[in-house]
């Protein structure tokens, strides 16, 4: 699978998600879960959104 390239919009969205996760004290968990999802083939934004929803909602 080719390596994904993160664009500026992806980066800003992920930073917002991680800042919100940090407010819950779950930044590391969300980041780790998102990395697992990206290994399964999800793009950056989808992986971080799904990870946030899994851990913080």
C-alpha positions in Angstrom: 0.0 0.0 0.0 1.5 3.4 -0.9 2.3 5.8 1.9 -0.3 8.5 2.5 0.7 12.1 2.2 -0.9 14.4 4.7 -2.2 17.8 3.4 -2.6 20.9 5.5 -6.4 20.4 6.0 -5.7 16.8 7.3 -3.1 18.2 9.6 -5.3 20.9 11.0 -8.2 18.5 11.5 -6.1 16.0 13.3 -4.6 18.7 15.6 -8.2 19.8 16.5 -9.2 16.2 17.2 -6.1 15.6 19.3 -6.6 18.8 21.2 -10.2 17.8 22.0 -9.0 14.3 23.0 -6.4 15.9 25.3 -9.3 17.7 27.1 -10.6 14.2 27.9 -7.1 13.0 28.9 -7.2 10.5 26.0 -4.8 12.0 23.5 -2.4 9.1 23.5 -5.2 6.5 23.2 -6.8 8.3 20.3 -3.5 8.6 18.5 -2.6 5.0 19.0 -6.1 3.8 17.9 -5.9 6.1 14.8 -2.5 4.6 13.9 -4.0 1.1 14.0 -6.9 2.2 11.8 -4.5 3.8 9.3 -2.6 0.5 9.1 -5.9 -1.1 8.2 -6.2 1.3 5.2 -8.2 4.3 6.5 -7.1 7.8 5.6 -5.8 10.2 8.2 -9.0 12.1 8.8 -11.3 9.1 8.9 -8.9 7.2 11.3 -8.6 10.0 13.8 -12.3 10.8 13.7 -13.2 7.1 14.3 -10.6 6.9 17.0 -11.9 10.0 18.8 -15.5 8.7 18.6 -14.3 5.3 20.0 -12.5 6.8 23.0 -14.2 10.1 23.7 -17.9 9.8 22.9 
